Amino acid sequence: MQFNIAIKFERRNIRLIIEKIAQTETKERYKVTARNQTFVLQNNRPIIIAKGLKYFPLTWKVVEGGYHHPHILEQIIKAIEAKI
């Protein structure tokens, strides 16, 4: 599954390509690609759904690559959660 999102940062839009690259029984991984940077985010959504915890917050973490702007990372995670 692949989709696009746009994030506002310092009065400009950053367009990102999000691609779901792996899913197991306990975690999902998404590859986030910007113009010059790529990193992988992981969450625990499948296990939360399996346990029936519909409104429990997801736990996200960066597993590959590095990202230094926590504010942008927050916006990326919110946009991904809105799309999935």
C-alpha positions in Angstrom: 0.0 0.0 0.0 1.4 3.4 -1.0 0.0 6.9 -0.5 1.1 10.5 -0.3 0.8 13.0 2.5 1.7 16.7 2.8 3.1 18.3 6.0 3.4 22.0 6.7 6.7 23.1 8.1 7.9 26.7 8.3 5.3 28.0 5.9 6.0 25.5 3.2 4.5 22.1 2.3 6.7 19.0 2.5 5.3 16.2 0.3 6.0 12.6 1.5 5.5 9.2 0.0 4.4 6.6 2.5 4.7 2.9 1.7 3.7 0.0 3.9 6.6 -2.4 3.6 5.9 -5.1 6.2 3.2 -6.4 8.5 3.4 -9.2 11.1 1.0 -10.2 13.8 2.5 -7.7 16.2 3.8 -4.7 14.1 3.5 -2.7 10.9 6.4 -0.9 9.1 6.0 2.2 6.9 8.8 3.6 4.7 8.6 7.4 4.6 10.4 9.0 1.6 11.0 12.7 1.2 13.0 14.4 -1.5 16.4 13.6 0.1 15.7 11.4 3.1 14.2 8.0 3.8 13.4 6.4 7.2 11.2 3.6 8.5 8.5 3.9 11.1 7.1 1.0 13.1 3.9 0.7 15.1 2.0 -1.9 17.1 -1.4 -1.5 15.4 -2.0 -5.2 14.5 -1.7 -6.4 18.1 -3.9 -3.7 19.4 -6.6 -4.6 16.8 -6.2 -8.3 17.6 -6.8 -7.6 21.4 -9.8 -5.5 20.6 -8.4 -2.3 22.0 -10.0 0.0 19.4 -9.2 3.3 21.0 -5.9 2.5 22.5 -3.1 4.8 21.2 -0.5 3.4 18.8 3.1 3.3 19.7 5.4 4.6 17.0 9.2 4.5 16.7 11.8 5.1 14.1 13.6 1.8 13.4 15.8 2.7 10.4 17.3 6.0 9.3 17.3 9.0 11.5 15.0 12.0 11.8 16.0 15.1 13.9 12.8 17.1 13.9 10.3 15.7 16.5 7.6 18.2 15.6 7.6 17.1 12.0 7.7 13.5 13.1 4.6 14.1 15.1 2.8 15.6 12.1 3.9 12.6 9.9 2.5 10.1 12.4 -0.8 12.0 12.7 -1.2 12.1 9.0 -0.4 8.4 8.6 -2.9 7.5 11.3 -5.5 9.5 9.5 -4.9 7.6 6.2 -4.8 4.0 7.6 
